[in-house]
Structures are given as structure tokens and as C-alpha cells.
Amino acid sequence: MARVVVDVMPKPEILDPQGQAVAGALPRLGFHGVTEVRQGKHFELEVDDSVDDETLAKIAEGFLANPVIEDWTVRRVEQ
């Protein structure tokens, strides 16, 4: 078995209202110095060793992310 992490983030040119809300709230809560926040999604998958990188990329692009507005990365991690 392998652990795979897929991180999905809005593309830089896409407005991120959730990130903007967090960035706006931080100073009000006493946290200063944060100039920008982007909010994304983090997925952890347990997969058989037989699942290849091409299949993982298809899962990420076709199901976990919207490739029109989001970028994604796939990486295998040590357990």
C-alpha cells in the first residue's frame, strides 16, 4: 500500500474569496504580517502499489480538481 497526497489550489488568476476572508480576519484576531492567504484542498489516498502515476494524475484532474480553475499536485509519501 502507498499513501498519496493530492493538493489542489485555485489558479493564481482566480479570485479566492475564502482566502481573502481569512486574510482579512487575521489582523482583527491579533495576527499581523500575513499579506495573502490562498485556501485549497488536501486529499490523502491509500492506494495499492499497482496504481501508477498516470492513473493518479487522472484521478486528480478528473475528480478531485477542476482543471479550469485549479492547479493540483500529486506526490507519494512515506508511511
A tleap script that builds the chain and sets N, CA, C and O, in Angstrom:
source leaprc.protein.ff14SB
mol = sequence {
  NMET ALA ARG VAL VAL VAL ASP VAL MET PRO
  LYS PRO GLU ILE LEU ASP PRO GLN GLY GLN
  ALA VAL ALA GLY ALA LEU PRO ARG LEU GLY
  PHE HIE GLY VAL THR GLU VAL ARG GLN GLY
  LYS HIE PHE GLU LEU GLU VAL ASP ASP SER
  VAL ASP ASP GLU THR LEU ALA LYS ILE ALA
  GLU GLY PHE LEU ALA ASN PRO VAL ILE GLU
  ASP TRP THR VAL ARG ARG VAL GLU CGLN
}
set mol.1.N position { 0.846 -1.183 0.000 }
set mol.1.CA position { 0.000 0.000 0.000 }
set mol.1.C position { 0.888 1.242 0.000 }
set mol.1.O position { 1.984 1.249 0.560 }
set mol.2.N position { 0.389 2.271 -0.634 }
set mol.2.CA position { 1.109 3.542 -0.695 }
set mol.2.C position { 0.165 4.660 -0.275 }
set mol.2.O position { -1.046 4.591 -0.485 }
set mol.3.N position { 0.745 5.675 0.314 }
set mol.3.CA position { -0.031 6.878 0.662 }
set mol.3.C position { 0.288 7.937 -0.380 }
set mol.3.O position { 1.450 8.215 -0.678 }
set mol.4.N position { -0.767 8.519 -0.925 }
set mol.4.CA position { -0.633 9.556 -1.951 }
set mol.4.C position { -1.320 10.811 -1.446 }
set mol.4.O position { -2.419 10.750 -0.895 }
set mol.5.N position { -0.664 11.954 -1.638 }
set mol.5.CA position { -1.235 13.236 -1.248 }
set mol.5.C position { -1.506 14.038 -2.514 }
set mol.5.O position { -0.635 14.186 -3.371 }
set mol.6.N position { -2.718 14.548 -2.616 }
set mol.6.CA position { -3.101 15.429 -3.719 }
set mol.6.C position { -3.476 16.775 -3.112 }
set mol.6.O position { -4.404 16.868 -2.308 }
set mol.7.N position { -2.747 17.815 -3.503 }
set mol.7.CA position { -3.058 19.175 -3.074 }
set mol.7.C position { -3.649 19.934 -4.253 }
set mol.7.O position { -3.100 19.919 -5.355 }
set mol.8.N position { -4.773 20.597 -4.010 }
set mol.8.CA position { -5.496 21.333 -5.047 }
set mol.8.C position { -5.603 22.786 -4.591 }
set mol.8.O position { -6.055 23.068 -3.481 }
set mol.9.N position { -5.182 23.706 -5.464 }
set mol.9.CA position { -5.226 25.137 -5.149 }
set mol.9.C position { -5.856 25.905 -6.303 }
set mol.9.O position { -5.733 25.503 -7.460 }
set mol.10.N position { -6.535 27.017 -5.989 }
set mol.10.CA position { -7.031 27.864 -7.075 }
set mol.10.C position { -5.858 28.397 -7.895 }
set mol.10.O position { -4.802 28.717 -7.350 }
set mol.11.N position { -6.052 28.487 -9.194 }
set mol.11.CA position { -5.009 29.074 -10.034 }
set mol.11.C position { -4.771 30.519 -9.591 }
set mol.11.O position { -5.689 31.172 -9.094 }
set mol.12.N position { -3.547 31.022 -9.768 }
set mol.12.CA position { -3.225 32.376 -9.286 }
set mol.12.C position { -4.156 33.466 -9.816 }
set mol.12.O position { -4.411 34.452 -9.123 }
set mol.13.N position { -4.659 33.300 -11.023 }
set mol.13.CA position { -5.512 34.338 -11.605 }
set mol.13.C position { -6.977 34.235 -11.162 }
set mol.13.O position { -7.796 35.078 -11.526 }
set mol.14.N position { -7.302 33.211 -10.385 }
set mol.14.CA position { -8.673 33.002 -9.927 }
set mol.14.C position { -8.867 33.666 -8.565 }
set mol.14.O position { -8.050 33.482 -7.663 }
set mol.15.N position { -9.933 34.428 -8.417 }
set mol.15.CA position { -10.274 35.065 -7.153 }
set mol.15.C position { -10.506 33.995 -6.084 }
set mol.15.O position { -11.141 32.975 -6.351 }
set mol.16.N position { -9.995 34.227 -4.882 }
set mol.16.CA position { -10.131 33.285 -3.775 }
set mol.16.C position { -10.817 33.978 -2.597 }
set mol.16.O position { -10.135 34.445 -1.685 }
set mol.17.N position { -12.147 34.055 -2.597 }
set mol.17.CA position { -12.838 34.782 -1.539 }
set mol.17.C position { -12.640 34.169 -0.152 }
set mol.17.O position { -12.613 34.901 0.837 }
set mol.18.N position { -12.502 32.860 -0.055 }
set mol.18.CA position { -12.269 32.242 1.248 }
set mol.18.C position { -10.905 32.650 1.795 }
set mol.18.O position { -10.775 32.975 2.975 }
set mol.19.N position { -9.902 32.633 0.944 }
set mol.19.CA position { -8.577 33.074 1.359 }
set mol.19.C position { -8.573 34.537 1.758 }
set mol.19.O position { -7.928 34.915 2.737 }
set mol.20.N position { -9.296 35.370 1.001 }
set mol.20.CA position { -9.375 36.793 1.327 }
set mol.20.C position { -10.068 37.005 2.674 }
set mol.20.O position { -9.670 37.885 3.438 }
set mol.21.N position { -11.099 36.210 2.975 }
set mol.21.CA position { -11.798 36.334 4.251 }
set mol.21.C position { -10.860 35.983 5.409 }
set mol.21.O position { -10.859 36.660 6.437 }
set mol.22.N position { -10.076 34.939 5.242 }
set mol.22.CA position { -9.124 34.558 6.286 }
set mol.22.C position { -8.073 35.646 6.458 }
set mol.22.O position { -7.746 36.020 7.584 }
set mol.23.N position { -7.541 36.156 5.350 }
set mol.23.CA position { -6.527 37.209 5.416 }
set mol.23.C position { -7.077 38.461 6.096 }
set mol.23.O position { -6.356 39.131 6.836 }
set mol.24.N position { -8.334 38.778 5.854 }
set mol.24.CA position { -8.946 39.939 6.489 }
set mol.24.C position { -9.201 39.741 7.974 }
set mol.24.O position { -9.147 40.701 8.743 }
set mol.25.N position { -9.478 38.510 8.388 }
set mol.25.CA position { -9.777 38.228 9.791 }
set mol.25.C position { -8.527 38.162 10.659 }
set mol.25.O position { -8.588 38.492 11.844 }
set mol.26.N position { -7.411 37.747 10.105 }
set mol.26.CA position { -6.204 37.566 10.914 }
set mol.26.C position { -5.780 38.812 11.693 }
set mol.26.O position { -5.514 38.704 12.890 }
set mol.27.N position { -5.706 39.999 11.062 }
set mol.27.CA position { -5.323 41.187 11.846 }
set mol.27.C position { -6.319 41.514 12.954 }
set mol.27.O position { -5.927 41.965 14.030 }
set mol.28.N position { -7.598 41.289 12.697 }
set mol.28.CA position { -8.617 41.548 13.718 }
set mol.28.C position { -8.458 40.603 14.914 }
set mol.28.O position { -8.884 40.914 16.027 }
set mol.29.N position { -7.842 39.452 14.666 }
set mol.29.CA position { -7.624 38.481 15.732 }
set mol.29.C position { -6.244 38.625 16.373 }
set mol.29.O position { -5.857 37.830 17.230 }
set mol.30.N position { -5.516 39.642 15.945 }
set mol.30.CA position { -4.220 39.913 16.547 }
set mol.30.C position { -3.034 39.287 15.839 }
set mol.30.O position { -1.919 39.331 16.359 }
set mol.31.N position { -3.242 38.710 14.673 }
set mol.31.CA position { -2.160 38.094 13.897 }
set mol.31.C position { -1.769 39.045 12.768 }
set mol.31.O position { -2.544 39.257 11.836 }
set mol.32.N position { -0.582 39.610 12.852 }
set mol.32.CA position { -0.144 40.610 11.885 }
set mol.32.C position { 1.001 40.067 11.038 }
set mol.32.O position { 1.712 39.151 11.450 }
set mol.33.N position { 1.169 40.638 9.859 }
set mol.33.CA position { 2.271 40.270 8.985 }
set mol.33.C position { 1.909 39.293 7.886 }
set mol.33.O position { 2.739 39.019 7.020 }
set mol.34.N position { 0.697 38.758 7.892 }
set mol.34.CA position { 0.258 37.858 6.821 }
set mol.34.C position { -0.347 38.722 5.729 }
set mol.34.O position { -1.334 39.420 5.961 }
set mol.35.N position { 0.241 38.679 4.537 }
set mol.35.CA position { -0.207 39.574 3.472 }
set mol.35.C position { -1.161 38.906 2.483 }
set mol.35.O position { -1.905 39.595 1.785 }
set mol.36.N position { -1.148 37.571 2.415 }
set mol.36.CA position { -2.049 36.891 1.480 }
set mol.36.C position { -2.310 35.483 1.970 }
set mol.36.O position { -1.433 34.838 2.544 }
set mol.37.N position { -3.538 35.009 1.734 }
set mol.37.CA position { -3.921 33.636 2.056 }
set mol.37.C position { -4.627 33.059 0.843 }
set mol.37.O position { -5.500 33.703 0.261 }
set mol.38.N position { -4.251 31.850 0.463 }
set mol.38.CA position { -4.953 31.094 -0.584 }
set mol.38.C position { -5.435 29.810 0.067 }
set mol.38.O position { -4.659 29.113 0.720 }
set mol.39.N position { -6.702 29.497 -0.104 }
set mol.39.CA position { -7.263 28.298 0.503 }
set mol.39.C position { -7.478 27.236 -0.559 }
set mol.39.O position { -8.013 27.514 -1.632 }
set mol.40.N position { -7.058 26.021 -0.251 }
set mol.40.CA position { -7.212 24.921 -1.189 }
set mol.40.C position { -7.747 23.678 -0.510 }
set mol.40.O position { -8.354 23.739 0.559 }
set mol.41.N position { -7.508 22.548 -1.159 }
set mol.41.CA position { -7.977 21.259 -0.655 }
set mol.41.C position { -6.784 20.307 -0.556 }
set mol.41.O position { -5.852 20.377 -1.357 }
set mol.42.N position { -6.826 19.424 0.428 }
set mol.42.CA position { -5.769 18.449 0.661 }
set mol.42.C position { -6.427 17.076 0.758 }
set mol.42.O position { -7.310 16.864 1.590 }
set mol.43.N position { -5.998 16.145 -0.090 }
set mol.43.CA position { -6.548 14.791 -0.095 }
set mol.43.C position { -5.433 13.804 0.212 }
set mol.43.O position { -4.314 13.962 -0.276 }
set mol.44.N position { -5.728 12.783 1.021 }
set mol.44.CA position { -4.799 11.688 1.271 }
set mol.44.C position { -5.471 10.403 0.826 }
set mol.44.O position { -6.569 10.077 1.279 }
set mol.45.N position { -4.811 9.677 -0.059 }
set mol.45.CA position { -5.349 8.438 -0.598 }
set mol.45.C position { -4.428 7.290 -0.223 }
set mol.45.O position { -3.206 7.426 -0.281 }
set mol.46.N position { -5.008 6.164 0.162 }
set mol.46.CA position { -4.270 4.919 0.323 }
set mol.46.C position { -4.540 4.108 -0.936 }
set mol.46.O position { -5.691 3.812 -1.257 }
set mol.47.N position { -3.478 3.751 -1.645 }
set mol.47.CA position { -3.648 3.047 -2.919 }
set mol.47.C position { -2.756 1.815 -2.948 }
set mol.47.O position { -1.731 1.757 -2.268 }
set mol.48.N position { -3.159 0.841 -3.738 }
set mol.48.CA position { -2.317 -0.332 -3.976 }
set mol.48.C position { -1.059 0.099 -4.706 }
set mol.48.O position { -1.059 1.092 -5.433 }
set mol.49.N position { 0.009 -0.652 -4.508 }
set mol.49.CA position { 1.260 -0.346 -5.197 }
set mol.49.C position { 1.119 -0.445 -6.713 }
set mol.49.O position { 1.941 0.095 -7.452 }
set mol.50.N position { 0.080 -1.132 -7.173 }
set mol.50.CA position { -0.123 -1.300 -8.615 }
set mol.50.C position { -0.677 -0.038 -9.287 }
set mol.50.O position { -0.664 0.055 -10.514 }
set mol.51.N position { -1.160 0.929 -8.509 }
set mol.51.CA position { -1.725 2.159 -9.078 }
set mol.51.C position { -0.570 3.058 -9.512 }
set mol.51.O position { 0.233 3.500 -8.690 }
set mol.52.N position { -0.501 3.319 -10.820 }
set mol.52.CA position { 0.633 4.088 -11.346 }
set mol.52.C position { 0.358 5.595 -11.319 }
set mol.52.O position { -0.762 6.039 -11.063 }
set mol.53.N position { 1.415 6.365 -11.591 }
set mol.53.CA position { 1.318 7.825 -11.537 }
set mol.53.C position { 0.331 8.379 -12.550 }
set mol.53.O position { -0.341 9.375 -12.282 }
set mol.54.N position { 0.237 7.749 -13.700 }
set mol.54.CA position { -0.715 8.218 -14.722 }
set mol.54.C position { -2.148 8.092 -14.224 }
set mol.54.O position { -2.963 8.986 -14.450 }
set mol.55.N position { -2.458 7.001 -13.557 }
set mol.55.CA position { -3.799 6.812 -13.001 }
set mol.55.C position { -4.075 7.828 -11.899 }
set mol.55.O position { -5.176 8.371 -11.815 }
set mol.56.N position { -3.086 8.084 -11.061 }
set mol.56.CA position { -3.247 9.081 -10.007 }
set mol.56.C position { -3.499 10.464 -10.591 }
set mol.56.O position { -4.320 11.219 -10.070 }
set mol.57.N position { -2.800 10.799 -11.665 }
set mol.57.CA position { -2.999 12.089 -12.323 }
set mol.57.C position { -4.420 12.187 -12.890 }
set mol.57.O position { -5.046 13.245 -12.819 }
set mol.58.N position { -4.920 11.104 -13.444 }
set mol.58.CA position { -6.287 11.107 -13.978 }
set mol.58.C position { -7.310 11.296 -12.865 }
set mol.58.O position { -8.304 12.000 -13.044 }
set mol.59.N position { -7.069 10.666 -11.715 }
set mol.59.CA position { -7.971 10.835 -10.573 }
set mol.59.C position { -7.972 12.291 -10.127 }
set mol.59.O position { -9.029 12.881 -9.900 }
set mol.60.N position { -6.783 12.862 -10.005 }
set mol.60.CA position { -6.676 14.252 -9.545 }
set mol.60.C position { -7.344 15.213 -10.509 }
set mol.60.O position { -8.134 16.066 -10.104 }
set mol.61.N position { -7.028 15.071 -11.772 }
set mol.61.CA position { -7.546 16.013 -12.773 }
set mol.61.C position { -9.026 15.813 -13.054 }
set mol.61.O position { -9.753 16.783 -13.270 }
set mol.62.N position { -9.477 14.567 -13.055 }
set mol.62.CA position { -10.851 14.292 -13.453 }
set mol.62.C position { -11.869 14.283 -12.339 }
set mol.62.O position { -13.071 14.382 -12.586 }
set mol.63.N position { -11.383 14.163 -11.088 }
set mol.63.CA position { -12.338 14.013 -9.998 }
set mol.63.C position { -12.079 14.955 -8.822 }
set mol.63.O position { -13.019 15.529 -8.272 }
set mol.64.N position { -10.820 15.118 -8.435 }
set mol.64.CA position { -10.508 15.910 -7.241 }
set mol.64.C position { -10.361 17.402 -7.532 }
set mol.64.O position { -10.580 18.228 -6.646 }
set mol.65.N position { -9.999 17.749 -8.739 }
set mol.65.CA position { -9.770 19.152 -9.093 }
set mol.65.C position { -10.600 19.535 -10.305 }
set mol.65.O position { -10.995 18.691 -11.110 }
set mol.66.N position { -10.849 20.823 -10.410 }
set mol.66.CA position { -11.455 21.383 -11.615 }
set mol.66.C position { -10.312 22.047 -12.384 }
set mol.66.O position { -9.897 23.150 -12.027 }
set mol.67.N position { -9.793 21.396 -13.440 }
set mol.67.CA position { -8.599 21.911 -14.112 }
set mol.67.C position { -8.784 23.280 -14.770 }
set mol.67.O position { -7.798 23.913 -15.148 }
set mol.68.N position { -10.008 23.742 -14.911 }
set mol.68.CA position { -10.243 25.067 -15.485 }
set mol.68.C position { -9.820 26.159 -14.499 }
set mol.68.O position { -9.276 27.186 -14.903 }
set mol.69.N position { -10.071 25.934 -13.210 }
set mol.69.CA position { -9.799 26.979 -12.215 }
set mol.69.C position { -8.816 26.554 -11.122 }
set mol.69.O position { -8.461 27.367 -10.268 }
set mol.70.N position { -8.371 25.288 -11.136 }
set mol.70.CA position { -7.496 24.805 -10.065 }
set mol.70.C position { -6.252 24.115 -10.619 }
set mol.70.O position { -6.297 23.455 -11.657 }
set mol.71.N position { -5.145 24.283 -9.903 }
set mol.71.CA position { -3.922 23.529 -10.145 }
set mol.71.C position { -3.837 22.431 -9.095 }
set mol.71.O position { -4.396 22.564 -8.006 }
set mol.72.N position { -3.144 21.353 -9.418 }
set mol.72.CA position { -3.032 20.255 -8.470 }
set mol.72.C position { -1.654 19.622 -8.554 }
set mol.72.O position { -0.984 19.679 -9.585 }
set mol.73.N position { -1.248 19.019 -7.444 }
set mol.73.CA position { -0.009 18.250 -7.408 }
set mol.73.C position { -0.315 16.902 -6.758 }
set mol.73.O position { -1.157 16.795 -5.868 }
set mol.74.N position { 0.386 15.890 -7.225 }
set mol.74.CA position { 0.265 14.539 -6.681 }
set mol.74.C position { 1.647 14.106 -6.234 }
set mol.74.O position { 2.625 14.255 -6.967 }
set mol.75.N position { 1.720 13.559 -5.006 }
set mol.75.CA position { 3.005 13.047 -4.535 }
set mol.75.C position { 2.771 11.836 -3.648 }
set mol.75.O position { 1.802 11.759 -2.893 }
set mol.76.N position { 3.684 10.907 -3.769 }
set mol.76.CA position { 3.679 9.730 -2.895 }
set mol.76.C position { 4.489 10.083 -1.651 }
set mol.76.O position { 5.534 10.726 -1.751 }
set mol.77.N position { 4.018 9.670 -0.496 }
set mol.77.CA position { 4.707 9.971 0.754 }
set mol.77.C position { 5.034 8.683 1.496 }
set mol.77.O position { 4.359 7.665 1.343 }
set mol.78.N position { 6.080 8.754 2.298 }
set mol.78.CA position { 6.452 7.613 3.126 }
set mol.78.C position { 5.434 7.444 4.241 }
set mol.78.O position { 4.896 8.420 4.765 }
set mol.79.N position { 5.183 6.210 4.591 }
set mol.79.CA position { 4.225 5.957 5.678 }
set mol.79.C position { 4.929 5.815 6.991 }
set mol.79.O position { 4.284 5.599 8.017 }
savepdb mol mol.pdb
quit
